[in-house]
Amino acid sequence: MQTSSMMMGASTSTKPLRGAFILFEGGDRCGKTTQSESLVKHLHSKGVDAELWKFPDRQTAIGQMINAYLQGKTETDDAAVHLLFSANRWEKRDAMLAALSAGRTLVVDRYAYSGAAFTAAKGVPGLDLAWCKAPDSNLPAPDATIFLSITPEAAAKRGGYGSERYEKEEMQKGVARKFEQLKDATWHSVDASMSVEAVEAEVRRIADAALRSCEDGRPVQYLWL
Ligand code: DGP
């Protein structure tokens, strides 16, 4: 199967066989929003069918429960809220796979790596990284993960953290340590303390390579199996 897909990819037009899944991860205030929006604009300018997705998706019923939790309006058990974040990704799985196979590139702002890093950083007994990763196993995996790296101190100076639950320097330090442990073959760490333009250039280089690998027939991968 893979061989015939690869042959099709090599012989047909410039439209990729499938879209690429390009993920942005990082601590709060690392510049993900600016960079993910800029990348989508850039891809559109090159005629690439691309869409920006964001997790948590606060529009769904599950997303609204997550939103209330993040805003401190509700208290939820740490394991239960972890599973809600994961469910919020699972409820998008089919749509995600359908978009990718229709040739649409997805630029995604946060995903399962945030899921594992933020919960594991709480240090709740029993909720270690392995436990945190388990519910997201078998979700589509990114083709490239762009990790915007910035120290929690530098992030805090960027206009300060907001008022949401995790936007505190101590928590962000723990999250940064957990992200370190989650690095995998898709991972590209980009120094987010550079100028917006310099980060954009790096991001575009990584995204172009991911698109090329999908054009060359790279199949969709799945997380953490
Ligand atoms: P954002 O909308 O990107 O600012 O994300 C909201 C906050 O939720 C942010 O502090 C990161 C955190 N977060 C994102 N995804 C997850 C997740 O899956 N699990 C947990 N525990 N936290 C998450």
Boltz pocket constraint, residues with backbone or C-beta under 6 A from the ligand:
constraints:
  - pocket:
      binder: B
      contacts: [[A, 28], [A, 55], [A, 56], [A, 70], [A, 81], [A, 82], [A, 85], [A, 86], [A, 109], [A, 110], [A, 111], [A, 112], [A, 114], [A, 115], [A, 116], [A, 118], [A, 119], [A, 164], [A, 166], [A, 167]]
      max_distance: 6.0
